[in-house]
Amino acid sequence: MLLKSIHIEGFGPYHEAQTVQFGAEQIIGIYGPNGSGKTFLLEAALACLYESFPSRKGTIYSHLGSPKGTIEVSFELDGQGYRAMRTVQSKPQKQEAHLYCDNQLIAGPKTTEFAAEIEKLLGPAGSALACIFSAQDSAGDMINLSPSERKELLASWLGLEACSRLAQGAADKSKHHNMRLEDIDAHIKAMEKEELRMPEYVAALKEKEEQLKENAQTTCETNKQLQALYQEKAGIEEAVRRIKELRSRLEALSREREELKNSYTRTSNRLEELEKIIRQKAEIESKARKHTEIVQEITATSDVMQKLQKEYQAYQGTKSRLEEKIHATTKNIAVLKSRLDSCRKQASTIQEVHCSRRDCKFLTEAWKAKDAITIISQKLTEEEQRLAHETLQLKNLGQPPAIEPVLSKMKQMQTAAKELEAYVRLAAQLEAAEKNKQHLAEELDRFIIKGREKAAEIEKISASLKEHAKVTETSALIEKQVSLLEERSRKLSAASLAMSQELGEIKARIQATLKIQQEIAMQKERRGKITTEISEYEAIARIYGKNGVQPLIIDAATPELEALTRQFLTSICQKNFDVSFMTQRETNKGKALRETLDIIITDLATGQKRDIANFSGGEKVLLSQAIRMAMSVFQAQKSRKPWQTFFLDESLGELDEVNAENFLRAVADLTTWFRRILYISHTPNLTLQAQKQVKVENGTLSHTAALN
């Protein structure tokens, strides 16, 4: 992974957007006063990729300097260009992350998709932090990890995850097979218990067959009794059917009789209304004639109204046109007066300078203004005359025609006509009322005759119902007997069905028990095969597990790691130190060895072995950085996801000038394995040794300078 650029906005002191681009330079120095944002700039790349600033506590939201922040990095990996962008919002807390490959979106905006793709490309955050980032607070330093964590990290660099996955897979298979073995044993035990019940099933089969035979005989006798009752019940049902028909007809006649009563009432009411209209004939005809006269007068008044409206519209149009002309003329007069005043003011310059020469170039505009005064005065006089004429025309126009009196009279007549409309409708009904009066009287007579006929038929049907009721008196007793026998028949059928089902279940159990005997033999054979497979999987888990070949592979790799560490110690330290990595340690009781990864530092001058915490500040920095560099180079050589960018954050703070320069020479040696190195320093001379400088001040990249 070769870092190409960093863009940061809204985090820490970077309130405004800042971007730094990297070209062909291998070593870049970042400098500036304390608190200016150097570490924020350096750690922005890892914050963008892994959602945290390595040397700072809290979540990424706690480092926002604005309501919204953005970090964007571009990098090169395996010959392809990538661009990662993370946007963080404080209220409400929200994140989006996008990853592009050759300007094509491959992950995002969900942060989970983005994180999975980054880990796939560059490895987990812990591995990256331990091998390519040297923070001023030693965040992620392998020395600060526990021995077991160091060993796991080294195993991941050596690609031993495959062995771990194989061992874990074998262990999972063994566990799964053991669970299957338990299930098989429980299954065999249950089947053997079921097999012992075979004699019980045979005895139950014989008993159920006898019960089923007795139930069939009882059912046959009950069905014969039911058939006799069904024949007697059929005659009663015919009588009941006839009663239902008569009752239905009786109800229909009652409804028809009620409808005749309602029709008679409606017709009587209608006849009374017609007689009332006929009695008011003289008044209705008088009111109708008056309505006709008012309508004729409304028509005549409407014609007058239309003529007045046309005259009023013509008056308003003429008045509007004259007012528009007066307004335009008044506006023109104001413009001409303004121009006349301006020209007079310009022309006064001729008198003020006492010069009458027309060829004077300084008075050219003044002479033009003086010549224009006569023309403008003439136009102004014409416009004032036009205004007086138009004003006189507007005054002579007079008052508009009076429409309101005619309109008021029109409304009064319309109201009166509307009040008389009801009499017009009654007048239209008079002739029809006289014709319908005789017809309605005849219809009332017909209703009376039909009502008498319906009453006679109702009396006849009531007599027939009384005769049929005697036949149905025994119906309740027959129904009760039929219900009892049918209930008994249903119970016998249900009992037969239940016994048949039980008989089938017993036969099925006998067949199942025979199959169980075969299944027991098959399961025992299967158990033997699974036991063999469990032994094989347990052997694979032991061989490829953490106590198998993995420690041997790590033991084989430690000499190379020690050689790299010694190489960097020689370049950095004036004193002679040796570093060794111990992969095993005795337990507290001393009876066994346990796997570990201890870092032992030996002072070759005194032969004393000490923990790194007991060294002086400068020596501790040098030793830590030498081990960090060696680890980084080792990871770059072994990892399937190599980083080609190395980060150092104020790692020179506790070094004197000589040791710092030695350390920078060792950093330069790292370019053999890393294509780009970024470091932060407060020492100007050390910063000047970088191939490119980036100055940071108050969250601003004031300038970048490339050095030869």
Buried (B, 14 or more C-beta within 10 A) or exposed (E): BBBBBBBBBBBBBBBEEBEBEBEEBBBBBBBBEEEBBBBBBBBBBBBBBBBBBBBBEEEBBEBBBBEEBBBBBBBBBEEEBBBBBBBBBBEEEEBBBBBBBEEEEBBBEEBEBBBEBBBEBBBBBBBBBBBBBBBBEBBBBBBBBEBEBBBBBBBBBBEBEEBBEBBBBBBEBBBEBBEBBEEBEEBBEEBEEBBEEBEEBEEBBEEBEEBBEEBEEBBEEBEEBBEEBBEBBEEBBEBBEBBEEBEEBBEEBEEBBEEBEEBBEEBEEBBEEBEEBBEEBEEBBEBBBBBEEBBEBBEEBBEEBEEBBEEBEEBEEEBEEBEEBBEBBBEBBEBBBEBBEEBBEBBEBBEEEEEEEEEEEEBEEBBEBBEBBEEBBEBBEBBBEBBEEBBEBBEEEEEBBEBEEBBEBBEEBBEBBEEBEEBBEBBEBBEEBEEBBEEBEEBEEEBEEBBEEBEEBBEEBEEBEEEBEEBBEEBEEBEEBBEEBBEBBEEBEEBBEEBEEBBEBBEEBBEBBEEBEEBBEEBEEBBEEBEEBBEEBBEBBBBBBBEBBBBEBBEEBBEBBBEBBBBBBEBBBEEEBBBBBEBEEEEEEEEEEEBBBBBEBBBEEEEEEBEBEEBEEBBBBBBBBBBBBBBBBBBBEBBEBBBBBBBBBBBBBBBEEEBBBBBBEBBBBBBEBBBBBBBBBBBEEBBEBBBBBBBBBEBBBEEBEEEE
